[in-house]
Amino acid sequence: MSIKFKVLLIFLGVYLVSNILTVLLLTMIVKGVSIQHSIDRIDSYVTPVIDLYRKHYKHPRLYVKNVVDELASEDVGVVVINKRGEVVYAKNLPKEPLPFDPRDLVGERSGARGDYIFLTKRLGGYSLIFLSEIDISYIYRANLLSFLVSLAISAITSLLIVLLTKRVLEPLTYLTGKVKEIYEGNMDVDIERVKGNDEFSVLINTFADMLEKLRRTFTLQREFIANFAHTLKTPLTYIRGQLDLLSYGLYEDREKFDEVVRNLQVQSEKMFRIINNLMLLMRLESGIPVRRSKVNLMELFAELDEEYDFLRRTHNFRVEYPHEDVEVFADKEYLKIAIGNLIENSYKYTPQGGLIRLYYDRGCVIVEDTGVGIEDKERVFDRFYRENTEKEGFGLGLSIVKAIADLHGFGLGLESERGKGTKVSLCFFINSS
């Protein structure tokens, strides 16, 4: 059963129940109005006659029968009860015997008892009770009219409910159709965004955004697999080829044999580094919480200065220590990897004799160089992206830097100009003393 049909049934069910209750209420109101109308009609012609007799005659016992004879009619019967509660006279009663004792009505002014309405009038020491059968046919006609009007209103309202339900649920029907297409494998479905702040508009727009992210994720996965396969293909091809040659005994010269073994070790080391970097990147992007602690930047700079001292053989590598103790709340190993990757990236793309600076400025650790610069600043942090494919590397270093920054909530800034150099800033909240 579709949600549209369920919602429609709920609306119609609630409406029909409320309509039935309304009809019952109208029936009671119509009956009450009809009874009161009949009582008022009797009172309108009874009261003037009684008042007239009171005006011209002093003793009610002398004219009470004349009043009854004059007021009794085919529709209205009269019962006269004296002070002792005795019925002294009755005329044109609707039905004899009555289904109730008229003496019980002496203390009441007017109302309904069973199928009869009554009106009580005092005349001296006598109670005149006027009785008339309720006009059931009139009530039936009034109720029938109410029912027919209610039925017509119900039909029109039900039709409006159906049309409005269809209109309200139209976005959901649209989205359901798109979801079925996606389920059948069509990821190129175009979901049109809609204007509005209602729940369905938010649902459609959110689903459109989610689908766009899924497309990007699938694209990245395909690119990742293709790049990973391409990156591993070169060392694997070399290793396989050299192993085949070794198995044929072609390297009888010991010196050549040792050279091949060294090359095999280099290629296997490349693959090992690729796999380690990929595992690190996957661990960072998985969202596993990091073990944060206070990291003293002065000490961290000293460690990096020592580890990358070899750069000074070919480049002007400068480490400018902070002027004061600066502590960062971060995972020290990840932070060290991020800064190290920035230094290595500058080393690869800065000509010999060029400047590579590591320094701290206003809450940011900065690595700046005078290298070739970056052309595509949008893709530079993508996995496997390399602008110069002739350089050693796998295109994972800056991706790891970005993942570490995102995991810590650090800011990552990039300024670069072709032929002049690059400046990368890793910014965070700090505690200084």
N, C-alpha and C positions, 0 to 999 in steps of 0.2 A: 504494500500500500504506500503510495507516494505521500510525501509530506504535504503536498498541495491538497490532496484528498483528505488527509487527516485534519489539517487546519480548517478546511471547508466543513467537515463533519462537526468539528468543535463549535465553529461559529453558528452553523445551522441548529445544532443541538441546543446551545445556550439560547439562541433566539426563539426557537419553538417552545422551550420550557417557559421562558419569560412571557411569550405570547399566550400560552395556555393559562398561566397565572393571571395575566391581564384580563382574559376573557372571563375567568371565574370572578375576578374582582368586579368587572363591569356588570356581570349577572347579578351579583349581590347589590350593587349600587342601583341598577335598574329596578330591582324588586323593591328596594327601600324607597326609592323615589316614587314608584307607582303606588305603594301603600300610603305614603304620606299625601300624595296627590288625591287619592280617593277619600282619605280622612278629611282633607281640607275642603273637598267638594261637598261632603255631607255637612260639615260644619258651616259652610257658607249659606246653605238654605235652611238649616235647623235653627241656628242662633237668632236670625231676625224674627222667626215665628214665635219662639219662646219669649223673646224680649217684648214682643207685641202683647202677648197674653199677660205677662207680668205687669205691664203698664196699665192694662184695663181691668184686671181682676186681682182681688186681694188674696183669696184663698185658693191655693193650688189644688186642693182635693176636689174643688168644684169644676175645674176645667182641665185637669191632667189628662182625662180620657179624650177630651176634645183635641188636645194637643197631639196625642199619640195618633188619633184617627186622621188628623190632618197631615202629619209628617210621615206616617208609615206609607210605604209604596212597595211596588213589586221588587225593587232592588234593596230596599232598606226596611229592616224589621226593628221593632222597638219592644224593650222589656222595661216595665216599671217596677221598682223595688222600694219598699217603704223603709222607715228607720229601723224596724225590727228585722230587716233582711228578708222580708217575705215578698214573693213575686205577686203583685196585686193585679197586674194587667200585662198582656203581651199581644202583639199583633204582627202579622206577616213575617214571622220568623223564617229565615232562609231554609232551615231544616229542623224538623222536630223528631225526636229530641235532639238538642244541641250536643255536640261532642264534649262540651265543657259546661260547668255551672256558671251562668251569667252573674251570680251573686259574688263570684271571686273577682269580678272586674270593677266593683263599686269604688275601690280606692284608687283606681288608675284613671288617668284622663283620656288616653287614647292609645292605640297600638294594634298589634295583630296577635291572634290566637288561633293556631292551626291554619285553616284556609279562610279565616274570617278576619275582618278588621272591625274595630269597635271605637265608639266615641261616647264618653260619659258626660251627661249634663245634669246639674243640680237644679231642682225646681221645688223650692220649699223643703219639706222633709222627704221628698222623693228623689231617687236617682233614675234618670232616664238613660238607658243604654241602647244606643243605636248600632245595629249589626248589619254587615253586608259581606257577601262572599267576595273574596279577592278575584279580580278579573285575570284568571290564569291565561286566557287567550291573548290578552294584551301583553302580559309579561313574556309569553312565548314569542309573540311577534317582535317585541323589543329585543329580546335575547337573540332571535334569529337574525334580526337586522345587525345587531352588534357583531354576531359571529361572521356574517357575510362581509361586513366592512373590515373586520379583523383579518379574515381570510384573504381579501383582496390586498390589504396592506402587507400581509405576510408574503404573498406571492411576489409582489413588487420588491419588497425588502430582500427576500431570498435571492431574487435575480440580481439585485445590486450587490449582495454579499458575494455571490459567485463571481461577478465581474470584477469587484474590488479585490477579492482574494487572488484571482488570476493576475490582476495588475500588480498587486503588492509582491507576489511571489515570482514575478517575471524575471527579476535578476537572478534568483536562485535557480530557476529553470535554465536560464542562459549559462550559469556557471556549471550546473550539472552536466549539460551537454559538452562543455569544454573539458571537464574532468574526464568524461568517458573517452573523448578523443585522445587525451594524454595517456589514459590507461591502455588504450589500444596501440600505443607506441608513437603517437605523433607529437613530438616535443616542439614542433614548429608552430603550435597553436598560438594564435594571437588573441589575447584577452584585452578587450578595450577597457581602459580605466573610465570610471564614471565620477561625476561631481556629486557631492553630498556628504553628509556626516552621519547618515543613518547606518544601522548595523549591516545591511546588505551592501551598501556602497563601500564601507570599510572592508568587508569580507572580500569583495571582488578585487579591490585595489591591493589588498594584502596578498591575495592569491596571485595576482599578476606580478607583484614584486617577488614573491617566493619562486614563481616559475622562472623569472629572469635570473634569479640567483642560481637556481638549479641548472639552467642552461650554461651559465658561466662556470659552474662547478664541473659539469660534464665536459665542457670544452677544456678546462684546465686539466682534468683527468686524462683526456685523450692526448693533450700536448705533453703532459708529464710522462705518460707511457712511451710516447714516440721519442721524446728527448732522452729519456732514461735508456731506452733501447739503443738509440743512436750513440749516446755517450759511452755505453759499455761495449758497443760493437767493435770500436777500434782496438782497445786493449785485448779483447777476447779473440779477435781475428789474428792479431799478432801472436798471442800466446799459442793459439791452436796451430798456426802455420809453423812456428818455431818448434813446437813439440813434434809435428809431423816430420820436419827435417831431422830433428834429433833421433827420431825412431828409425829413420832410414840410414843413420850413421854418417851423415854428410859432413858433420863437424869433427873431423879427426884431429885438426890442429887444436892443441890445448888452449892456446891464447884466444882463438876464435870461440871455442866452447865456453870459456869463462866469460867472454863478452856477452854471449847470448844468454847465459844464466843471469848475468847482471841486468840485462834488458828485461828478461822475464820477471825479475824481482821488481823492477821499476813499474812495469805495467800492472803487476798484481797489487802493488802499493797504491797505484792510481785507483783501481777498482775498490780497494779497501777504503780509501778516503771518500770516494763517491758514496759508498754504502753507509759509512759512518755519518757523513753530512746529511744524507737523506733520512737516516734514522733520527738524527738530532732534529731535523726540520719537522718530521712527523710528530716527534714527542712534544715539540714546542707548540705546534698547531692543534694538538689534541686537547689543549686546555688543562693539562695536569698542573695543579698548583705548584708554584715555585717555593723554594725554601729561602725566604728573605732574611737578611740580617744587615747590620750596619757595616757598610764597606767604606773604608778610608781611601779616598782617591789618591792621596799622597803615596800610600803604600802600593796601590794598584798601578800607578804610573811608574813606580820604581821597578816593579816586576816586568811590565811591558818594555821599559827602557832596556832592561837586561836581556830579555828574550829576543828583541828585535835589534840588538846591537850590530848584528851582521849587515844591516841595511846601510850602515855608514861607510862600508867599503865602496859602494857605488852611488850612494845618494846622500844628500844633506838632510839627514834624519835628526829632528830636534824634538825633545820632550821638554815642555815648559810646565814645571810643577806649579800647582796652585799656591798662592801667597799665604794661604791659611788652611788649617785642617778642615777638610770638607768630607762629610759622611753622607753616603747614599744608602737608602733602604732597598736592597736588591739581592738577587742571587749572584754571589761573587763570580762563580765560574761562568755563568751565562753572560754577565756583564763583560768579563774579560774576553770571552769568545767574540762578542759583538765588536768591541773596540779593536781586537786583533784582526778581525776580518776587514775592518775599515782600513787599517794600516796596510794589510796585504794587498787590498784592492788598489790603494794608492801606489804601492810599490810596483805592481804589474803595469800600470798605465802612466807612470811617470818616467821620462827618459833619464838616463844616467846623469848624475850631477844635479838633478832637480830637487826641489825642496819638499819634504814631508814633515808636517808639524802635528804634534799631539799636544793639545792644551785645553784648559778649562776657562770658561767665560760665562758669567751670569747664569749659572744653573745648567750649563750644557758642557758636555765633553765633545770636543771638536777635533776632527782629523781633516787637515787641509793640505792640498798638494798643488804643484804647478805642472800637472800632467796634461794629457791630451783633452781632457774634458769629456762630458757625456752629452750625447745628442738627444736620445729619447729618454727624457726624465720620467715619463709615465711608466715605462716598462722596466726600468733599470732594477727594480726590486722584485720582478717576476722570476720564478724558478727557471733555471737553464738559459736565461737571457744573457747574451754576450754580444756587445757591439763589435768587438774585434775577435774573430774566431781564430786568429793566428796565435793569440796569447794562450799560455797554459791556464787551465781552469775548467770548471764545470758550470759556471753560472749560478752557483748556489750561495756564495758568500754573502751577498747583500740581502738575499731572501731570508737567510738565517738572522741577519741583523734586524730586519723588519719584524720577524716573528718574535725575537727576544724583546724588542721595543713594545710590540703590541701586548705581549704577555705581561709585561710589567706596567703597562699604561704610560710608557715614556713617549715623548714627542720625538719625531724623526724629521729633520729638515735637510733639504738638499739645495745647494746652489752650485751651478756649473756653467762654464762657458767653453765652447770648443776652442782648443788651442791655448787656453789660459789656465785651466785647472778646475779643481772640484773642492767643495767644502761640504762636509756632512756633519750635522749636529745631532747629538743624542742628548735630549733635554729631560730633566726630571725635577721633582721636588727634593730639596736637600735640607740637611741640618748642618749649620756651620757653627764653629766655635772659635 
